[in-house]
Amino acid sequence: MKTPRDFDWLSERIFERTHERLSPTTLKRVFGYLGEEVSPRSYTLDVMARFLGYKDYAAFNHNGGDSETQSNIVISERLTPDDLDAGQTLRLTWLPDRLCVIRHLGGGRFEVTQAENTKLCVGDTFTCHLFIQHEPLFIDNLIHCGGKPTAYVAGKRDGIVYEVLRS
């Protein structure tokens, strides 16, 4: 949450998921963006908790505020192989300093063309049918260094960031 547009975006996502409104200004106050010390109203806390998948703020607080729900609607940007042409490349990064560039071969198949600080190697191939910003990347049928097909997870804890590179 670094710019006013971030708060506009979050306000829209909260409304889409909960059908309740929290204004961007309210969110700026809650996150300390305006530099004001405020005590959020219970309605604001309840809506934010519902956005995170809890019944209300009391349920969120009962769980210590740190346990994740087991399922939720994804609101992050997503990409499927249908959005890509064969030959297009993606730049994937994840923490702490992982980098992988992959080329779409078509039909959800990809080939690693560049790899830094990751177990993936140039020439590895795999299938993947969904990329979600800031979520773990699950790939299947990984042929790693000529071995048997296996699965692989990138960004398991903090997720991946993808960027479609221009041809």
Secondary structure, DSSP 8 states (H G I E B T S, - for coil): --SHHHHHHHHHHHHHHHS----HHHHHHHTTTT-------HHHHHHHHHHTT-SSHHHHHHTTTT---S-----S-EE-GGGS-TT-EEEEEETTTEEEEEEEEETTEEEEEEEESSS--TT-EEE-S-EEBTS-EEEEEEE-TT---EEEEESTTT-EEEEEE--
